Amino acid sequence: MKVRLDLNNPEFQKEWFELEKRDFTAVGNTMKKLMRMTWDQVYHDKGLRWEKIQSVRTGKGQVLYSVRMSRKHRAVVCRKDEFMIFISLHPDHDSAYG
């Protein structure tokens, strides 16, 4: 099953649109890569570094994950069926886990 992206979260959009052009493009390129992948490929891709966030869940109890979007940025996401739902974007690894 191919990954589908849900980019509709206002917090994520605000953070992404405020990036400098180079970073904005790098994150966009990763999104293009994700749309060509299956979920199994996402889970095993060493560059994306898909990681479960142990310390936080959504208000509805959904598990959150961190995925590398560029050298500088990680996104916090959750999965619902074939969708990867983007929740927030972080300029460093540690802030994605707090």
N, C-alpha and C positions, 0 to 999 in steps of 0.2 A: 504494500500500500504506500503510495507516494505521500510525502508530507505536504500538508496545506498550512499556510500561515494565516494567523489572525492577528492583525496589526492595529486593531481598533481601540486598544486601551489608551485613554487620553494621557495618562502618565508616561507610558512608553513613547507615544508620539511626541510629546513635549520634549523629552530628553533626546530623542533621535533628531528632531528638527533643529535643536539648538547646537548640534555638533558642528565643528569646523568641517569644511568641504571634504578634506582628505578622509577624516574619520567617518563622515556621513556616507561617503562612497564605499569605504571598506566594509561598513556594516551592511550596506545594500548588496554588495557583492556576496557576502555570506548568505544573505537571504536568497539570492538567486541560486546559490549552491544548494541550500536546504530544499528548495522547491524541486530540484532534480533528484533528490535522494528518497530512499525508503526509510522507514523508521529504524529498521535493523542497521542500515548504514549509518544513520545518525548516532545510534547508541555505540557504535564501534569506531567511529572516525576519531583518530588521535588528535587532529587539529581542532575539532569542535570541543573536545573535552567535556562531554555531557556528564553532569554530576548532580546527584540528588542532594537537595538542601535538607539536612537533618533537623535544623533548628526552627524552621518556620513552615507553616501551611497557610493556605488561603482561608478566608472566613468560613468557607463551606467544607473545610477539611481536606482540600485537594493537595496532593504532593506537589512541591515546587522543585524545579531543576535550574541549574545554571549552565549556560552554553557560551562558549567563546565566540564572540562576533568579530573581533579584530585583535590585534596585538594589545591594544589598550582597553578594550571594552568587553564586558560580559553582559548577557541578558538573563533575566529571571523569567522563566516560562513555566507553563503547565501544559499537560497533554489532555485533550478531550477528543476521543476517537482519532480521526486522521489529522486533527488540527493541533498545531503548536501555537499556543496562545501566549503572546508576548505581554508581560506585565510591567517590566521596568528594564532600564538600561543603566549600567554602572561603569564608571571610568576605571575601576580597579577590581581585582578579584575579591578582596575582603569585603567590600561594601555590598556585594551581591548576596552575602550570607547573613546580613544583619537586619 
